Amino acid sequence: MFNMVTGLRIIGIGLVAACLAGILLMPPASFAQTASSAPASVPTVRSAAAALAAGDSKRAETELNAILQSSPNDIHALNLLGILRAQQQRNDVAEGLFKKAISIQPEFAAGHADLGLLYVQTGKDDLAVAELQQSLKLDPGRKDAQTALVGIRRGQARLAAQSGDLEKALALLIEARKLDATDPNVQFDFGIVALRMSLFPDAVDAFDRTLKLRPNDPQALYGLGRAKIALAKFDEAEQVFERYVELRPDDASGHYALGFTLQALQHADDARAEYERSITLQTQQTESYYQLGLMDLDAGNLRTAATQFQRVLNRAPQHAGALAGMGRVRFQEKNYEEAAPLLSRATVANPQMREAHYYLGLTDARLGRKEDSEKELAIASQIEHDEVEKHQNMLRIIDPDQLQAPEHTPNP
């Protein structure tokens, strides 16, 4: 969210420069009260703005007071004095000056913008929004108002997402994107929310835009790869995660993600190498051990598969995948008495795990539990049907909540 430092910078420097630029571009008629045929020694809004921009606040204040003494309704002088008072942290006085300028001329875009930025500076975002929106309606090209409003919407979206209201967060970020589609932080935030809402094509689009604006951003690459996996575009995901590990070669999660895509593409040896690299970098990588266990299980290496699953269970006793994997090992060893409780625990840990229900059903059948077997197989069949209907990959690399917006400012 826009913070105090950002607000002060805008009020203290950016607005002075913008005000001066605006004053210098105004036609002479706009100065009729303060600059008409007056001698050079007579103060003008233009000279006061120049003094303020140069850091000579004392001179600027003297000149503005002189102007307002003779022309109390000069909106430009009122507005510039409001900026000066905001710099001095006399916020109530600044607010009154901005409001007076607006009351004299309701279509004064600069007054609305400066009042909105003052509200941002003082933490009154709700009041700021209306003023900033009005400023942009009157003058769509105001970058200061645009930037401030985008910052507010991003902050509000983040709070909404943290509270679980993803639809509100998405709506706020859609507005922010319309305000400034060239802000990579807005695109990234939108991608994260879209990812959490399983709007995977929208997430791909947002992360692609982020990377066009900020090439090789690791967080955006990871988010893009995650969305590609969810869409089962494993070839494209592989390319994305290869770029990611080039940028972050010591990131265990990146090697895991690359291994996952390679495994999906049936490049078993390469996948195994990435999982092992992940474990070397971070020995607590339980998911890498789990995937290695699945690969060993599929290859018929029951003993090594059991070792891998046990490593997972030593760290995470309720890991549904490892419980189901160990249950499958025992099932294939025809050790049905040990397989049944393992598979049952897996269904409790993850009731939507089709594989656990399916093998539990087969195990119950081997143990003569016909009714239990039919029940579990029916559940497995229903889950499979639901998965097909959803058309989405249920496997997960990382919770999108773990992705954070980059703190750095994008290069122009």
Helices and strands as residue ranges (DSSP letters): H 4-9, I 10-14, H 15-25, G 28-31, H 32-35, H 45-53, H 57-70, H 75-87, H 91-104, H 109-121, H 125-138, H 143-162, H 166-179, H 184-196, H 200-213, H 218-230, H 234-247, H 252-264, H 268-281, H 286-298, H 302-315, H 320-332, H 336-349, H 354-366, H 370-390, G 400-402
